[in-house]
Amino acid sequence: MVDYHSAGQPHPYGGNGPGPNGDYMAQEDDWDRDLLLDPAWEKQQRKTFTAWCNSHLRKAGTQIENIDEDFRDGLKLMLLLEVISGERLPKPERGKMRVHKINNVNKALDFIASKGVKLVSIGAEEIVDGNAKMTLGMIWTIILRFAIQDISVEETSAKEGLLLWCQRKTAPYKNVNVQNFHISWKDGLAFNALIHRHRPELIEYDKLRKDDPVTNLNNAFEVAEKYLDIPKMLDAEDIVGTLRPDEKAIMTYVSCFYHAFSGAQKAETAANRICKVLAVNQENEQLMEDYERLASDLLAWIQRTIPWLESRDPQNTIPAMQQKLEDFREYRRVHKPPKVQEKCQLEINFNTLQTKLRLSGRPAFMPSEGRMVSDIGAGWQRLEQAEKGHEEWLLTELRRLERLDHLAEKFRQKASIHEGWTEGKEVALRDRDSGAASLAQVWLRGLRCDTEVSVVAQGVSGVSPHLSPGKEVALRDRDSGTASLAQVRALLRKHEAFESDLAAHQDRVEQIAAIAQELNELDYHDSPSVNARCQKICDQWDLLGSLTHSRREALEKTEKQLETIDELHLEYAKRAAPFNNWMESAMEDLQDMFIVHTIEEIQGLIAAHDQFKSTLPDADKEREAILGIQREAQRIAELHGIQVPGSNPYTSVTPQVINSKWERVQQLVPQRDQALQEEQNRQNSNERLRRQFGSQANRVGPWIQTKMEEIGRISIEMNGTLEDQLNHLKEYEENIVEYKPNLELLEQQHQLVQEALIFDNQHSNYTMEHLRVGWEQLLTTIARTINEVENQILTRDAKGISQEQMQEFRASFNHFDKDHGGALGPEEFKACLISLGYDVENDRQPKRRTDSNDFRALLGPAGSGLGDAEFQRIMAVVDPNGSGSVTFQAFIDFMSRETTDTDTAEQVINSFRVLAGDKNYITAAELRRELPAVQAEYCIARMAPYAGADGVPGALDYKSFSTALYGESDL
């Protein structure tokens, strides 16, 4: 016999059970014992409880007819308990005596008590005696314990949980408002709504009418009995004909609906779990595919671009090279910036993907070979190296071509001057008259026609007046006369003057040869023609030297016979020759090409030119003195009646030549002034460009550096929540983007500097290359820092980490990050764990959080509670690559894994087992029935065939599929 006494309130049927606080169901205080006197309620309970018992006894092949009588011997009562509990009760006694019946009933009551139910005032004798009230109370207690107790929604009691379940399921239906287990069910619509919610094909709900409760109730009861295997426990007339239907009867009936649909609910829950896991996996796979595609495209672009940057196809002209420079600028301005953004976005996507994989318990994503972030970084580094080399080559080529053009023009100018000077010299030196007149006579005749020949030579050859009028003297010899010693000596002196003139031009020939050699060394495109012209000049120069030597020998032979010279003409010749050479050098210098790159250089040229101009008055006096000698000679000849040749026999430099060249010098001086002034203006403009670029660069460079430092500071400070930090960083990002026009202005100024061929700038230590790299690093750093904070928010929300915990983690991390490098060494990381209260022993005992007051105990002689082996295990988790450092993201991932739970492969396997009906395999039809179409086909395409002996054709292995989702096996 069970103890029938209890200190609690008595149950209407005499029983108490555990409710929310341990008492079974608290046995609903509103159920008044006096209500049992209502015969309508007792009839409903008898019918409902009898049907409920039979729904279970039928499984054992029996049933009851009269609930008061059929449980009196205890046999069917024990059988009922075995069926509904799934457990074996003690062997019943088969005797017919009263004591045998009481013993059987006591065994049943003892079993009920063993399930935590306290029975008060219900004894075996009352059941054996057929006490209807006690029997119904006992059956109600059994129903509460085995049919209703386990119903719980959002941690409510069984009754409240069942009511809440009904309210949620019927909420969308019109005319249904479930507030209790009596009058809310009288019109039958609530029963029909429950069925329609789970099996809509069985009920045509829209055709039901609230004013026809009998039809509604019968429809629900018949459908439940036919299709849901829920026996009919009440008659519609009993419910409609009662002011307030019996609550226990309705609860019993409704609990059958709950259990009938709980399997479907469990399947729905399992399907939802699987769908969630598959959605995460599909999203991750899409992110992986996107990464692979973007990485392939970016690497392909890098591989296509590097050969172009490494190509060295020199051009022969400055415009062609400037076009190449413009193509490079267009690449920098148009083609590269989008790729910088793609690279930055690729790194952000990769980090976000890895974070999502860690949060969902998936293995880390390993890109295909050659497409790692490090591979892209290495390729990008090669690209920038090639880019730098290409720009340096372009500028070097421009300098080389500028130098070549200058040298080529200088070569042509000096060659033209020299060729003009040598024209006719060879003919004059070769003239050896074959007639009867002697060599001296030939030269004497040449003297008399010297002036005429000079005029003719200028008209025929088109050379400038500084060319010697005697170059073709022998070609036009029309007179004959007698030679005299004075005339021969005059010829000898003239030849000496010619040799002096020849020697004076030696430097020009050497300059021409040197220029030609330099053009060859610089690989000038027209070197063959330059070499040919240079060779011709050198050959001619050698020939002139040989002929000059031969002529001197001939004149010296006749010098002994002719010794009279005209001293005055000789003086003229001696002073006219150097003056003529000075004028020729001056003209050459005034027309000489120049190239400068600084204001100082052009100012040096201007100063030299001003110094030259200061010598012009003295030169003019020398010219007047030389012309005065010539006039004096003519005056003396006329005074003494002496006939002299029309030209000075000692020199080919006539007064007309001197005056002509002097006029030319006077013309070239202002032209030189203008050229120097224009170059000075250009250098002043270049200096303004240097200062303009330097000023802007000196603003942009420090600004970029300041922003980099501020971003670093924000990333390690703890001002506000992560959202505040994220908003702060995004404001910085907007501020940075808004600053871009300053960099674009700098690019424009840099382009002007390059177009002006300016190669140095003493006004700034910043180069455009350095600023570009700094800008790109700034954009990448702010984007990467924002991504890190977003990942921290994602980790915090996914793992349920509070803001206070996140701040505690950040404060500890920053405290031990002494160098503010964003990573901790092993010893720093160990100290950080201890500061957060973690004590992991060598024997792998469960980790525990300790109070801050225990820190001194942790910091004992051993240094910390972290065992070496366990700490090495932790380091392998947070530093899988063995870099010797722990980033804040890895630290947060570790701390979140230590404090939160995630979906596991085992949970997914259990969910698939529910959908498969506890089988070890699942079929395609079951997947298509339970999951959305897309995710069902996803599973079917990836699940391996089931190889177990209990399989059927087409069976699929959901276990290997589930473990593969979490990296524990291969798909």
Secondary structure, 3 states (H helix, E strand, C coil): CCCCCCCCCCCCCCEEEECCCCCCECCCCCCCHHHHHCHHHHHHHHHHHHHHHHHHHHHHCCCCCCCCCCCCCCHHHHHHHHHHHCCCCCCCCCCCCHHHHHHHHHHHHHHHHHCCCEECCCCHHHHHCCCHHHHHHHHHHHHHHHHHCCCCCCCCCHHHHHHHHHHHHHCCCCCCCCCCCCHHHCCCHHHHHHHHHHCHHHCCHHHCCCCCHHHHHHHHHHHHHHHCCCCCCCCHHHHHCCCCCCHHHHHHHHHHHHHHHHHHHHHHHHHHHHHHHHHHHHHHHHHHHHHHHHHHHHHHHHHHHHHHHHCCCCCCCHHHHHHHHHHHHHHHHHHHHHHHHHHHHHHHHHHHHHHHHHHCCCCCCCCCCCCCHHHHHHHHHHHHHHHHHHHHHHHHHHHHHHHHHHHHHHHHHHHHHHHHHHCCHHHHHHCCCCCCCCHHHHHHHHHHCHHHHHHHHHHHHCCCCCCCCCCCHHHHCCCCCCCCHHHHHHHHHHHHHHHHHHHHCHHHHHHHHHHHHHHHHCCCCCHHHHHHHHHHHHHHHHHHHHHHHHHHHHHHHHHCCCCCCCHHHHHHHHHHHHHHHHHHHHHHHHHCCCCCCCHHHHHHHHHHHHHHHHCHHHHHHHHHHHHHHHHHHHHHHHHHCCCCCCCCCCCCCCHHHHHHHHHHHHHHHHHHHHHHHHHHHHHHHHHHHHHHHHHHHHHHHHHHHHHHHHHHHHHHCCCCCHHHHHHHHHHHHHHHHHCHHHHHHHHHHHHHHHHCCCCCCCCCCCCHHHHHHHHHHHHHHHHHHHHHHHHHHHHHHHHCCCHHHHHHHHHHHHHHCCCCCCEECHHHHHHHHHHCCECCCCCCCCCCECCHHHHHHHCCCCCCCCCHHHHHHHHHHHCCCCCCCEEHHHHHHHHHHHHCCCCCHHHHHHHHHHHCCCCCCECHHHHHHHCCHHHHHHHHHHCEECCCCCCCCCCEEHHHHHHHHCCCCCC
